[in-house]
Amino acid sequence: MKQSLINLILFSNRRKELLFLLREEPKDIDTIKELLNVDAGAIQPHIKKMKDAHLILEEKKIYSLSEIGKIIVENMESLLNTIEIFEVNGDHWKTCDLTRIPDFLLERIDELGRCELLEPDAEHLFETPKDFLEEFLSSKEILTFVSYFHPEAPSLYADVAEKGTKQVLCMTENVIERLFSSFPEEADRLSKNKNFKMFVCRKPAPLSSIVVTDRFLALKLFENDGKFRDQMLIATGEKALGWGKELFWHLMKGAEPLEEKPGF
């Protein structure tokens, strides 16, 4: 009975490895055996099935991907990466409200790559995670959208700006008001710093926060019930940073530059 391409490829790790290996460049059987650490008897049946499905071509004992094989591999990588993202931090993603992320970015969520999940323990609930802080302080450019107030944030933003780090910060109205009413000194330092640009978002925030720098992406999403949970996803790949910047500037649509202190 003819086997479907989905079963042929996805239900065999060895055949997936073979396809990705040949994507790099055509290879002979000895190279394939060496790189996959298999003998001829173990790999030849897989090669035959892939040739019968016209995913692999053989010419002068050199194996390469067919045009169909190339198309499938390119699309398969995105699918497998997406699955891996949701598997690695599965319990976290199950509770997240993903409807607030625009479709054009959800379709490319595989670009986040492998993410690290940071969750504060009971003894450090109101402290900035150490891993986040180290990367933040080492960044040269910082884009931040935030819809909740963290008491350590004002001095952190001000200190970094005075070091010469370029920052764009967009906050919801309640966060802006809290900044200027409870931390007037830090707010004044930020307002006067040429490296710092402050914006206000007057519409409901679609997510808790996003921080994108030249070093990392940090993302906090609302839960499905709209509640806030202090869990942070950290990604560092180049594609992840590009994805994060697109999300940040999407959130900035309609935001207004803060020209003066908000009235109370």
Phi, psi and omega in degrees: 000138182293132182268138180290155180296325180298311179295320182300319187266304191288336183266014177221111178296325181296319180289326175296316178300319181295318179296315180292327178295317182283345176296328182295311179184159177300149182216153175273172186294325180296319178294318179300314180299318182293313184289327179266356178057051179225165173262172185298322181296332181276329186261333184300318177301323179292318178299317181299315180298321181289326176291318179297329179272003179061036174263333180234141176247150176234128177218119181055043177064020175249130182257139180214165177282140170285172177299320177296317179300319179298315181297316181296317182297317180299318180282329180294323181300317179297317179297312182295322178294321178296316178300318181297320179303313184283339178282318186298315179240050188303316182297325179290310184298328181298331183266351186279144174272097182276352181292345182272354174268131182301148185302321185295339176266326175300323180295341181242029184294343176298340180293344177294333182067200181285121182256148173259135180258120178255127179223120183293146175275175187299332183278348184228036185299327186252020178251145176290129180306137184300316181299318178296314184299317181298316180291321180299313182291339181267356183281152180258335177222136185225129174244127184225132169238128184217140182241008177224160184257130175245126186298338179273347188295314184305311181291327179295313178300315183295315180299317182293319179297321181287346174278351179105002180286129178282131183224142168237121183238125177242127183232154173287166185300318182294327179288319177302313182297320179295320179301309185284332182276323185261339182226061184298325181294312179294321179296322179292320177300319180291317182298329183268352185275128184288342180275358188239128175239129185245135180230156177240136177255119185261002178252163180305134183285133180281342178211167184292307180193158171216134175235123178236126177233186175283001183241329186200167173238130176238128187228130174237124182250154172287156175280171183299333179270008178085357182279159179264134174230131188280068174240134185238128174267131180244129176229149185231354182291158181300317179295323179297319179295319177296318177299315181296321179295321178297319179294318180300310183290334173294319178292335183282350180299124181088352177290148183248136176294140180271107184272336181209171181296139177293147179280152180236000000 
